[in-house]
Amino acid sequence: MDPLRSLRHQPVKASIRMGAEVDSELGHEKHVAPRARFEDVPEEKASSPQPGNHSIPVGFRTLSVQVTESVHQGKPSDDVTNFFGTLIFHTVDVKNLCNMFGITPERGLDNESAARNIQRDGKNTITQPKPKYIWKLLSYLFGGFCSILWAGVVIFFICWQPLSNPPSPTNLALAILTLMVILSQASFSAFQDWSTGRVMNSILDLLPSECVVIREGKTTKMPASELAVGDVVLLSVGNKVPADMRLIETSNDVRFDRAVLTGESEEIEGSTEDMGETFLEAPNIALMGTHVTNGSAKGVVVLTGPRTVMGRISKLTATTKIKSTLIQQEIMRFTYIIVFCTLALAISIVIVWSAWLHRLHPTYMSVVSMLTNVMGCIIAFIPEGMPIAVTVCLSLIARRMKSINVLPKSLSTVETLGCVTAICSDKTGTLTQNKMSVISAGFVDAAYTAQEFQEERNNDKAGQLAAIRQLHEAAVLCNGATFDSATADLPLAEREINGDATDGAILRFTEPFGDAAAIRSSNVQAFQIPFNSRNKWMLTMYPASTNTSEKRPESLLFVKGAPDVLIPRCSSYWSAQTNDVQSFDAQAKSKLVATQEKWSREGQRVILVCMRHYTPYATLGSNDFAPEIARSGVESLTIVGLLGLMDPPRPEITQTVSDCRRAGVRFFMVTGDFGLTAAAIARQIGIITYAAEPDRLADVTKQINTLPVPLPSGRNADVRIQRSLVLEGNDLLLFDEPHWDVATLYEEIVFARTTPEQKLSIVEALQKRDQVVAVTGDGVNDAPALKKADVGVAIVTGSDVAIEASDLVLMGSFSSIVEGIRLGRLVFQNLQKCIAYLLPAGSWSEAWPVILNVYLGVPLPLSSFLMVIICCFTDLVPCLSLIMEQEEFDLLTLPPRHHRRDHLITSKIYLQAYGFVGMMETITAHAMFFLYMYKYAGIPVHALFLCFENYTEGFYGHSMEDLIRFNNTGQCVYFVTVVILQWGNLLSVRNKRLSILQADPIRKQRRNPWILLGCTLAFIIAVFVTMVPGLQRLFGTAPVPIEFWLIPLPLALGILFMDEIRKLLVRTFPKGPVARISW
């Protein structure tokens, strides 16, 4: 019998033993296990053991070593919970689990087995759900203005036939043209989705997704996508779990945040023990996509890619409703207003025609003419080119953001950046380079530079300097960092380190002297509590007794962490003067605190290293052991020494802080570091600029009763407290609302010794007081604040948790956040300019011809066809040139935009577009129409008003054919006039305040060659539309006399000149009536 097939009918333990036998028979190495197949076994029988039929549970089908996916008939179940309820990885002990995969915790998989497993199971990636193209297509075709335009298509087709007899080719052509407009808008929307989506999806490729793996006995980093089932992975605080893993070793305080899967904010404690839960609930299972928020662990990968919990759930959550961005909301708001006005005007035309025109002037306007006018009204009032302009603009945003190494997860982030009023930044790794190095080492009664300490240790051949030797040993053994074995051949300074920056700096400091490797090899660590932001210390434990038969063996504990946290727990210290242990009295404490404060004022991060002998009551590995060590193991400590670490500020950070403050954005430091250290770094980089000592809690308390009523907003720089403030976590515990009212008014603030919860409360307090808050950070402790902030900004080199929680990722220099703010403000202004340019001609100047035709009986001055040409062609091309405009002035000198009051389209823009420029264009274009009718047809203006059905055969001696020709030519005159007048509008709208003499499109400072190109293309389109014979026959266009091409040119300059007068009044009288109503 085939031994592989026999595995299907064996109990679990039997399958493990048989696996070893088969391994031997097949001639593989011991760490390579065979694979069993369930090719003819139904899933129900392979899923769970039945009485009398000891089949292997379905969980083993996903093992990378013994089991592959079964081939069965029937539809697979979509019930994720039921599927994972049958898995038993969490119930098998560690030894048997490793035997299943043919591995050991120390060696892991070999490369050959890993490659074979990846080939069989696929890469460790989750397949993205396929877009629902039908729904997308429908949204493109019927969303926004398109829904109204479809009504026009129907109306034009009806007017073609059966209402027209014979069928009207003009109405058929208009229906097709309107369809083309809809398709063009849909195409641009689809292009935007594709283009923007491509840029946003590039985040997945650019963000780090590495994990630390043991392969063939070597610890190395590799992409998470290259993980194979059976790999042994090392997890540490801040990591995102790269696959579903069974934990085989933990630090006893490891915790996981499963909120991404469960939605619950409560952290889950990790364990190596089976607690009897299901696979989904077992504490010894780490699930893909969850985050390590505390501690460290080692685990074996049991499920990868689509087989993981995350992968299977993603199939069930493929339909995710995307929230509209702020820009989309603003555009929809504008769309609703325009559609409402359009429908109101169209309905009024129908009512007027039915109640008045059809009765009193029955031959003036037929049903076809009325419907054509209604559609003309709809086309006139809707600026069809605006969605295309916005689409192109947003696509440009995505590219420009990427070009400055800023990756937003959504476009709304860019817009929100322009509104930010306060940045709360972490220090280590964000404001600093996260390249720590030990520069000082000392004791209660002595201090050395790092080089002096190393020399003293190397010169101590006789072992007389016991204190120095003890500090070196403690620094070696109380360390959670390790060198990456893949870089073992490189010089020490170039070797990569697995671990946090602090431990890495101490590891590099201790490695080159005092035989650090021998110290590590002769001491086997029994237990560890990694550093976390709550305790602010880490602990390692080693056996102090070689007698393993003792029931309660003594252990040697090493503890290192924040001095202010550990000093109250110390009772003795190693003296560098006497080289023995002394009592830690008040005098010794004052010396130690003085050294700590001196180093902190120099910007050093001070670490206190302690030790003690301790005999635990609980058994190692029991549930009571870790709590006992955390509670009792850090009492009665002996101070070994101090280490001073320096993390240099990023070279660009000083200028970045200055630029942010110039932009009206307050820059706060929020760190877990010691107050003096944080304040020293803050002074170095310009967060604290006032020469006086910063205020403290007592100063805040004194000012509570002096606040004016009502409370001023911190957005107003004039009411802020022009001093610095330094607060620590203990101060925040005493804060209530009045304290926050005062503190948030300070111009410069440093929050030190803060916990993740306090960072979150800082963000909430600022937001409650009308601040738009950006939080920058790179660590796990920054994640809650990053999520809560209006804009969460992560550093690409930061932890997976921070990147996951952020809205925006900085891929390069930290200064790019300033460019992000600038670009957010520039994009907002350019969109406003685009809209202000489109509305006068694309809406206002097109609506009035219809109004005059319906209400005042004037022959239609502008046809529906020419309205579409203006909206979608002659206006659109120049409009796109405005997207390329540079900033009118330094946008960082403006205060942040108020996101609740300053809308994308405001009443001031409507006044500029409709009441000022739009009215001038409308009057001028009508004047040119009437001038042509008078000069070439001999019809005075007054005769055209209230003309109605009189405009027919014999009117002023003209035949009906001549009257139609005059009207068609007059419509083209109106069209050409609007096109040329828009050139003046284009030049004026480029600047809200500056004169064209100060910011012309030719000189280098504000050069925009696209302006000339846009105007040229608009001119070519106008010539093409009026001169092509086929369009003349189909749409009733006609050649325009040469003088009507020339007369509008000075009139366009007149529009520019009028706007120049407005700008001059605004600049001269910035608080005058014109300035108050100007956009």
N, C-alpha and C positions, 0 to 999 in steps of 0.2 A: 504493500500500500504506500502511496506517495506520502511521505512524512509531512509535507506541507499541508496536504488536505486533511490529514488526521488532526491538525490543530483545531479545526472547526468544532470538533466534538469533545474537546478536553476541557476540564475545569481550568480556571485561571492559573492556579499554581502549576498544574500539569503543563500548561502551554509554555510557561517560563522554562521548565526543565526540558521540555521537548525542543524549545528554541535552541538551547545549548547543544543538545544532541545533534539536531539538524545542522547547526553551525559547524560541528566537528565533521559530520558526514560530507558537507559540501566543500570543506577545505578552506573556509574563510578564516581570517584572523579572528581572535576572540572578541574584538570590539566591533565586528561586523556581524549583524544578525540577519536571519532570513526574513523573507516576506511571505505571508500567507495570503491567499486570494479567496474571496467568497463569490466566485463566478456563478455558482448555481444555487446559492443559498438566499432565500427571500429575506428582505430586511427585517420582517417581523420576527423571524426565527433567529436571526443573528443579533438582534437588538438586546434582548434580555434573556437571562437564563430561565428555563422552564423546568419544572419537575421532571426528572427522568431524561432530560435532554440538556446536557451541560454545554450549551453553545456559548461562544464568546460574545460579550455585550458589544453593541454597535460602536461604542467608543473606541474599541480596538481597531475598527476599520480605518481610523485616521492615524494610527501609529506609523511613524516613518520607517519602522524597522520590520515589523512582523505583518502588518496589515495594509492593504490598499483598498480603494473605494470598491464596493460591491456592485455588481451589475445585476439589476433585478427588474422585474416587470412591475408596472404600476407607477402611479404618480408619487413623487417624493413629498413628504410632509413639509409644510411651511411652518409648523408649530415649533418655534425655536426652543421654548421651554421644555416641551416633551422630548425633543431630540437630545438636548444636553442632560436631561434627567436620567438618561441611560448610560452616560459616561461614568467610568469608574477610576479615572486617573487619580482622583483625590483619595481613593480608598486603599490604593496599593502602597506598601511601605517603600521607603527610598531605595533600599537595596534591590527589591524586585523590580521597581520602576527602571532603575539603571540597567538591570539585566535584560529587560525587555528591549532596550535600545542598544544594548551591547556597548555601553559606555561606563566610565567612572566619573565621579564629580571632578576629579583632578585632571583627567585627560580630555574629556569631552569626545565629540565625534572626530573621525578622521576626514580629510578632505574628499576622499573617494566616496565615502558613504554619504557625506553631505551633498555632493554633486548628484549622486543617484537619487537621493530623496527629493531634491529640488526638481530634477527632471520629471519625477513621477508626480509630485504634488503641485508643481508650479512655484513661482516666486511668492514671497511673503508680502503680497500686496492685495488690497481689497479692490475688486473690480468696481469701477464707478458705474452707477446706474445709467442706462441709456436714456437720453432725453426723450420726452414725449413730443416728437416732431409735429404731430397733428395739432396738438394744443398750442405749440409754439407758432405754427403756421397760422392758426386761427387768430392768435393774439396779434401777430404782425399785420394781418389783413383787416382786422376789425377793431383794433385798438386805437385809442386817441382820436384824432380827427378823421381817421379812415371810416369810422362808423357813419359819420355824417355824409362823407363823400359817396358812400355806397348808395345812399338815397338819391344822390345826384345821378349816379349811373342808371338807376332804375327810371328816374324821371326822363333822362335824355333818351333812353331806349323807347319809352312809351311815346315820347314826342316824335321819335323817328317814325314809328308806326305802332299802333294803328291810328294815333291821333292826327298825324299828318297824311294828307292825301293830295298828291302822291307822297310817298315816304321822303322825309327830309334828310339828305345826306349830311347836312351840317350837324344835325342833332346826333346822327350815328357817329360822326367823327368826334363830337364832343364827349359822347359816352365812352368811346375808345380812349380818348385823351385822358378822361378822368380815371379810367381803369389804369392807364399808364402811370398816373400820379400815385394812385394807391399802391401799385406794384413797386414803384420807386421808393416810396416811404417804407413799405414792408421789406424791401431789399436792404435798405440802409439800416433798419432795425435789426434784421438778421445779421448783417455785417457787424453791427455794434456788439451784439451778443457773442458772435464768434470771436471777434478781435479782442474784446475786453475779457471774455472768458479765457482766451489763450494766455493773456498776460497774467490773469489771476491764477490760473492753473499752474503757471510756471513757478509759483511759490512752492508747490509740492516738490519740484525738482531742485530748487535752490536752497531750501531750508535744510539744516542738518537733520538726518534721520539715522544716526549711527548708534550702535550698541556695542557693549564690551562682551566678547565671546571667548570661551576656552575651546580651541581647536588643536587637536594633537598635542595637548599639554601646554600650549602657548596661549597667553592672554593677549588678545588683540582687538582692535576696533574694526568693525565692518558695517556696511550699509544694512539696515534692518531688512531690506528686501531680499538679502542673500541668506537669511536665516533658513535653516532646515529643521525639520522635526528631529528631535534628539540632540540638538545643540544645547550646550550649557551656557547660560547667559548670566552675567553679573549685573545686578540692579543697584543703583544708589539713589540717594535723595535727589529729586529733580528730574529723573528719567521718566520717559513715557514707556510703558511696557510694550515691547515690540511684537509680541505674539502671545497666545495663550500658553501659560507656563505652569508647571507644577513646582512649587517651592521645595527645595531640598535642604537649604541652609538659610537662616535669617539672623538678623541682629537682635531679635526678640523685641525690638521696638518699631519694627517696620510697619508702615501704614500705607494704605492705598486709597486714592480718591476715585471712586467709581461713579461720580456724578455724570460723566459723559455717557454711561450706560443706564444708570438707574434713576438719575435726576435727584438723588439724595445727597445732601451736602455732608452727611456724617461720614467720617473716614472709617475704613475697614482695617482692622489689625491683621497683619499677615502672620502665618504660623506654618510650621512643617507638619503639624499633626492633623489627623482626620477627625473632625468634630461631628461627623455623622450627617452633614448637610449634603445637598445636591452639588453637582459640579459648579453651578452658577453661584452658589452661596458659600462654598467651601473656602475657609481662610487660607488654605494651602494652595490655592489656585490664583495666579495673577493673570488678569484678563487683558487682552490686547487693547491698547488705547487708553487704559487707565494710567494714573500718575502715581509715582512714588513720592509721597509727601514727607516721609520720615524714615530714617533707618536705611538698611541695605539688605540685600538678599541674593541668593544664588538659586537659579531655577533651570529646569529642563523644559525645552519647548515641546509641547504635545500637540498643538494645533497651529496651523499657519494659514495666512491669507483668507480666502472665502470660507474656510472651514471653522474659523474662530467664531466666538460669540459676536464680536463686532462685525465680522464679515457676513454672518447669517442675518443679523438684525438689519444690516444695511440693505439687504434685499427687500425687507419688509417696510423700510422707510425711504424708498426711492423717491416718493412724492413729497417733497418738502416745500412748503409755501414760503417764498422769499419775501421778506418785508421790503416795502418800497424805500428807496433811499431818500434823503432829504431833497436832493435835486429833483428826483422823480415826483415827489410830493408837490414841490413848487410848480413843476411843469403841469401836473394834473390840475392844480389849482387854477392856473392860467387857462388850461384847456376848458375847464368847466365854465369859466367866465365868458370865454369867446363863444362856446357852443350855446350858452344861454342867450347871449346877445344875438347870435345868428338865428336861433329858433324864434326868438321874439320878433325879429325883423321879418323873417320869412312868414310867420303866422300873420303878422300885421298886413303883409302884402296880400295874402289870400283873403283876409277879412275885407280889406279895402276893395279888392277886385270884386268879391262876391256882393258886397253891400252897396258899392257905389259905381265903380268903373263899368262893370258888366251891365248895369242898368242905365246909367246916363250916357255912357260912351260904348255901346255894344260892339261897334266895329273897330274900336281902337286897339283892344288887346284881346286876342282869342285865348282859348284855354292853353293852347301850345305856347303862346307868347307869355302868358301868366306863369306857367310852370317853368319856362326858360328863365324868366326874371327871378322866380323864387330860387332856382338853382344858381343863377348868377349872383344873387344875394348871398347864398351859402358860400359859394366859391370866393366871393369878394371879401367876406368878413373873416374867413378862416385863412391865416397865414400858412399855407401848405408847406412852405419851405422851412418853417421853424423846426419841425421834428427832425428833418434831415440835418439842419445846422447843428442842433443839439447833439444828434448822434455822432456827427463828425467830431464835435468838440470833446465829447466824453471819450471817444476812442483816442483822441490826442492826449487826453489827461493820462490814460493808462500808460501810454508809451513814454510820456515825459516823466512820470513818476518812476517808472522802471529805470529810465536813463540816469536818474540821480540816486540810484540804489535804495529806493524806498518802495517797498511792496505792500500796498494796501490790500486787505482782504475784501473790501468792497469800496465802490467809488464814493459812497457817502462819507468815508473816512477822510478823503481829501477835502471835501467841502467843510466838514466839521473842524478840520485843522485850522481853517481860517477864522474860526470862532473861539478858539482856545484862549482862556484868560489866565490859566494857572497850570504850570507843569510841576508835578511832584515826581522827583527823580530819585531812584535808588543811587547809592554811591558806588559800591564795589562792583566793578564790571560794567558799569553804565557811565558814570562820570570818570571813573578810573579805568586803567587798561586791563585790570584783572591779571596783572603780571606781578604778583607779589614776590618779594624777596626779603629775607631776614637781614636787617641792617644793624640790629642791636641785640645783645644778650646780657643778662645781668641777674643779680641776686638782691636780696634785701639790703645787703651791705656792700655791694660792688656792682659796677656796670662796665661793659665792654662793647666795642664795636664788633661786628660779626667776624671781621678778620682777626682782631685781637683774641677773640674767644677761640677761634680755630687754632691759632698759633699756640695759645696756652694749653689746649687739649693735646696737640701733637707733641709739645715739649714735655708733657707730663709722663715721661717714660716710667718713673718709679711709682706712679699711681698715688702721689701725695695730694694732688688736688681733687679730693673726693667730691666736692660740690660741683666742680666743672664736669667731672666724669659722670656724676649722677644726672645732671641736667641734660648732657648729651644722650645718655641712655634713655631717659624719660622721653625726650623729644623723638627718639627713634621708635620707641615702642608705643607711644600714644599718638598714632598716626594712621589715618585711613587711606592714604594715597599709596599708589604703587607705580613703578615704571612700566611702561608698555614694552612687552618683550620684543615686539617687532622693531623697536628702535634701540635695542640693547647695544648695538655696535657703534652707535653715535656718541659724540662727546656728551658729557653730563649736561651741559647747558642746552643741548639740542634734543635730548631725549623727551619723548612725550610721556605725560603723566596721566594716569587714570585716578581721578579724585578731584576734590575742590581745590581752589587756588591757595587757600591758607595751608592745608596739609601738603600741597605740592611744593610750596615755598620752603616749608620746614624740612621736607624730604630732601630737596636739593641742598639745603644748608647742612644737614647732618651727614650726608652720604660720603663726601670726599675725605673725611677724617675720622679717627677713632674707631676704625673697623666696624662701621655700622652694619655691614652684611653679617658679620659674626654675631653681633648682638641679636639681630633678628632670627638667625638660624638657631640660636641656642635658647630662644624663648618662644614657646608655642602659645599663641593667643587662645584663651578659653572663652572669652566673652567680650562683647563690645556694645557700647551705646553710642551711636554716631552723634555728631553735633546737630542740633536743630535750633531753630530761631526762638523756641520757647524756653528751653533750658539754658541755652547759650554756653554749653560745655559738651565735651565728649569724654568718654571713659573707655579704657581698655583694661582687661583683667588677665593676669598670667598666674600660673601655679607658683606659689612661694615655697611649697614643700615637695620634695621628691618622693615622699611616702604616699603612694596611691591607695594604701589600705585604710587610711584614716577616714572616718565617717564624715568629718567636717574639716577637710583640708584647708589650710590657710592660703589666701590668695594675695597677690600684689596688684594693687589698683593704681593706674595712672590716670590723672584727670587734667585736662587743659581747657581753658575757656576764658570768659570775660572776667577780669580782675574784680570788678565791683560785685559780681555774682558769687565768686568763689572766696573772696577774702573773708566774709563773715563765717565761712565754714572751716577756716584754717586755725590750727592751734600751735603749730611749730613751723620752723623753717630751717633749710640748709644754709649755713653761714659760709660765705666764701673766705672770710677772715680766719675762722677757726677750723673749717672743714669738718664740722659736725653739726648735729641738729640742736637748735636753740629754741627756747620758748618764744612764741609770737606775741610779744607784749605790745603795749601802746606805742613805745618808742620805735620798735621794729615796724609796726604798721605805718607810722608816720613816714618812715624812710621809704617804705615800699610805695605808698601813695604818692610821695613826692617824685619818685622815679617814674611812676606811671603817668602822672600829670605832665612831667617834663617831656617825656617821649610823645605823649598825645598832642601837646601843643606844637610839636614838630611835625604833626600829621602822621605819626606812626600808629599802627594798630597794635595794641599791646595784648599779649597772650600770657596768662599766668599758668605755669605748669606745676602740678601738685602730685603727690603720691600718698599712699597709706597701705598698711597691711590690714587685711580684713578677713574674717572667717564667716562665711555665709551660713545662715540657718537653713535656707531652702536649698534643694538639690538643683545643681546645674541642669538647665533644660526644662525645669518644671515651670508651671504657670506663675508661681509665686517668686521665682528667682529674680526676674528682671525688675519688678516693682521694688523688691527689697534692696537690690543694688542701687537703684535710682534714688531710693529714700535714705538708706543708711550708709551706702558706700561713699557718699560725697560729704561726709561729716568727719570732723577731727582730722583734717588733711594736713599734710606737711608740705609747705611751699618749697619747691625745688628751685624755681627761678622764673625769670621773665624773658620773653622774646618780643622784640619789636620789629614789626613788618611794615614795609612801605609799598604801597600800590600807587605808582605814579599816575597823575591825572592824564586823561587823553590830551594830546597836544592841541586839539582844536576846541576843547571844551570851554576855555575862557572866552573865546570869541563867540561861541555859541550862546553862552549865558548872556553875554552883552547884547547880542542881536535879539534874543528873545525878549529881554527887558525893553529894548528899544521898540519892539513891536507891541508893547503894552501887555506882555505876558509875564507874569511873575514866575520866578523860577525858585522852587523850594527843594530842599534836600530832605528825603525821608529815608533813614537808614537804621540798621540795627546796631551800628557801631557806637562806641563810647562818645559822650557829648563833646569832650574837648578835642578828640580826634576829628569828629565830624565838623566842628566849628573851624578847626585849623585848615582842613581841606577846603571848606566853604570859602574861607578867606583867600586861599590860593587861587581859586578858579572864579572868584567874583560873585559868588552867591551872597556873601556878606561883604559889604563895602563901607559901612559906617565905622569910623575909627573907635567910637565908644564901645565899651563892653556890651555884649548883647543883653537884652532884657531876659528875665526869667519868669517863672510862675508867679512870684510875688508881685512883679510889675504888672502882669496881666490882671491879677486880682484887684490891684489898686484902681485900675481904670474902669472897672465894671460899672460903677455908679456915675461915671462921667460921660457915658455914651449919650448922644442926642437921641431924641425920639421924634419921628420914627428912625429906626436904625438905618444908617447910610449903607449903600451897596459898595462892596469892595471893588466893583468894576470901575468906580470913579476914583482916579488916582489922587484927586484933590482931597479926599476925605481919609486917605490911608494914613497909618501911623508910620512916619518916616524914621523908623529905627529897625534894628535887627532883633530877632527873637530866637532863642534856643530853648527847646522843650525836650524833655526826655519822657520815656514811656511811663515812668512813675508819676510824672506831672499830669499826663493825660488821664490817669485813673481818677484824678481829683476834678476833672473838667465837667462842667455842666453847660447848658446852652449859653448863659451870659459869658462864660470864659471863651467859648468858641466865637461868640459875637465880636469879642475884642481881638482874639488871636488872628482871626481871618482878615483883619484890617491891616496887619503888619505888612510892610513892603518886603521884608526879607525874613524868611523863617527857615530854621533847621530843626527837624524832628529827629532825635537820636534815641537809641535803645528802644525802638518800636517793635512790636510784634506784628504779625500779619493782620490780626484783628484790628490793631490800632491804625495801621496803614489804611485799612478799609474805612475806619471811622473818620479819618482825616479827609478822605475823598468825599465821603457822604456829607461831612460838615461843610465843605466848600461848595458842593453842588446845591445844598440846601440854601445857601446864601447867594444863589444866582451866578455861580461860577461855572464855566465850561472847563472841565479838568482833563488834562492829559497826564497819564502816568507812564513813566519809563522805568523799566526794570529788566532783570535777566534771571532772577532766582525764583525758587519755589515760593518763598515767602512774599514775593511780589504779585503772585497770581490772583489772589482775591481782589486786590486793588486794581490790577490791570483789567479784570472783568467788569468791575463796577464803573471804571472811568468812562468818560465820554469818548476818549480815544486812548486805547491801551497800546503802548509802543514797546515792543520787545527788541532786544539786540540779537542779531543772528547767532552770535556765539553763546547765547544764554541757554537756560534749561528748556527742555521740551515743554514743561508745564507752562513756563512763561510765554513761550511762543504760541502755544495752544490758546492761551487766555487772551492774547493781544488782538488788536484790530489792524495793526500795522507793524511791519518788521523792517528794521534798519539793517541793510545788507553791508553798508560800508561805514563811512565816517559819521559820527554822531551829529555833526553839523548839518547833515542832510535833513534833520527835522526842521531846521530853519527854512531850508528851501521848500520843504513840504508846506509850511505855513504860508510862505510867499506864494507858492503855486496855487494853494487853495484859494487865497484872496484874488489872485490874478484870474483864475478860471471863472470865479464868480462874477468879477467885473466884466470880463470879455463876453460872458453869456448875456449879461445885461445890455451890453453894447449891441450884440447881435439882435436881440429882441427890439431894442429901441430903433434899430435900422429897418427891421422888417415891417413893423406895424404901420408906419405912415403910408407906404405904397401898397403893401401886401394886404392891408385891411381897410384903413380909413379912406384912402383915395379911390378904392374900388367899390366901396359901399355907397358912396354919394351918387354916382351915376345911376344906380338902380333906384335910389330914393327919388331923384329928380324925374326919372322916367315914369315911375308909378304914381307919385303923388302930384307932380307938377306938369305931367304930359310932355316933357322934353324928350325928343328922340334920343335913344340910348347912347350916351357918349362913349361907352366902353363895353365891348362885347365880352361874353363869358370866356371865349377862347383866349382873348388877350389878357383877361384876368389870371387865367391859369399860367400863361407864359410869364407874366410878371412874378407871380408867387413862386413858381417852381424853377424858373430859369434865370431871367434877368436880375432878379433880386437875390437869388440864392448864391450865385457865383461870387459876387462882390462880398456878400455876407460872410462867406467862409474865410475871406482874407482877414476879417476882424478877429477870428480865432487865433491868428498868428501874431496879434498885437503884443508888443512888450508893455511892461508896466508904465503907466503914465507918469508916475513918480515912485519913489521908494515906498512900497506898500507896507514896509515894516514900520513906517512912521505913523501909520494909522492905528487907532485903537481897534481891538477885535470887534468883529461884527456881532451885533446882538441877534442871536439866532431866533428869538421869538418875535422881534419887531421888524428887523430889516429883511424883507422878503426879496426873492429874486425879481419879482415884478411888482412894483409899488405904484401908488397913485401918482407919484412924481414922474415915473416913466410913462404912464398913460398920458399925463399932461404934456410931457415933452413930445411924445409920438403922435398923439391925436390933436391936442389943442394948439401946439406950436408948429412943429415941422409938418405934421399931417395936414393941418388946415392951410398952411401956405402952399403945399403941393396940390391940394384939392382945388383951391381957388385958381391957382396958376394953370393947372391942366384944363379946367373948365374954360378958362379965359382963352386958351389956345384953341380949344374946340369951337367956341363961339366965333373967334377971330377967323378961323378957316371958313366956317359956314357963311360968314358975312362977306369975306373977301372973294371966295370962289363961287358961292351959290347966291350971293346977294341977299341972304336972309338975315335980317337984324336979330339981335338977341331977344328983344321983347316978343318977336313973333314965334320964337321957339318955345317960350314958356306958355303953358296951358294950351299947347297946340293939339294934343291928343290925336283924334282921328283926322284932323285937318291936314296932317302931314301925309298927303296922298297926291294923286294925279292932279296937276294944275296948281299945286301950291307954289306961289310966286312964279308961276309960268313954267314950272319944270315938270317933265314927265316923271312917272313913278320910277323908271329905270335910273334917271339922273338923280332923283332924291335918294335912292338906295346907294348909289355910287358916292354921293356927297357924304352921306351918313357913315358909310364904311371908311372913307378916307378920313373923316373927322375923328372916328374912333381910333384910327392908327395915329393920328396927330396927338390925341390924348395919351395914347400908349407911349409914343416916343418921348413926349414931354415928361411923363412920369419916370421913364427910364433915365433920362438925362438929369432930372432934378434929384434923383437918388444919388447921383455922384456927389452933389454938394452935401447931401445928408451923410454920405459915407465919410467924407473928409471931416465933417463936423462932429460926428458921433464917436470918432476915434478918441477924443479927449473930452472929459467931463468939465474940466476947468481950464486946461492950458490952451493957449491960442495956437493956431496952426503955424504961426511964425515961430513959436517956441518948440513945437513938436511936429514938424512936417514929415511925410513918409519917405523923404529922400535922404536926408542927412543920416549918418551912421547911428546916432544915438537912438532914434526911433524909426529906423529904416524898415519899410514894409513893402517890398516889391510886389507882393500879392495884390495890393490895392490897384496898381496900374493894370495888372493882368486881369483882375476881376472886372474892372470897368471896360476893358477892351473886349472881353468875351461877351459882356452884356450888350455892348454896341453891335457886335457881330450877330448876336442872336436877334436883336431888334431889326437889323437890316435883312436878315434871312427871312424873318416872319413876314415882313411887309413887302418884300420884293420877289419872292418865289411864286411863279404863276399858279402852281398847283395848290399852294396854301391860299392864294387869293380866291381861286374858284371854290375851294372847299369851305373855307372859314370866313369868307367875305372880307379879307384884308385888301389893302390897296397901297400903292406907292405914296410916300409922303413928300410933298414939295420940299425943295432944298432949304427954303427959308425956315421951315418948321423944324428942321434939324439944327439950325443955327441959333434961332431965337432963344430956345431953352438954355443954351450954354451960359449966357450972362445971368439968367434967372436962377440957375443952379448956384452960381457964385453968390447971388443975392441971398439964397437960403444959408449958405456958409457965412456970409457977412452978418446976417441977422443973429445967427447962433454965436458968432464972435462977439457981438454986442452983449448978448446974454452972459457969456463967460467973463467979459470985461467987468460987467456990473457985479457978478459974483465975486470976482477977485478983488475988486475995489471996495465993495460993501459986503463983506462975508456974512454979516448979520442982517442985511437988508431984506426987503420983501422978496426980491427976485431970488436971492440966495436961498431963502426958506422954502420956495416952491420948486427950485431947480433940482434935477436928479443928480 
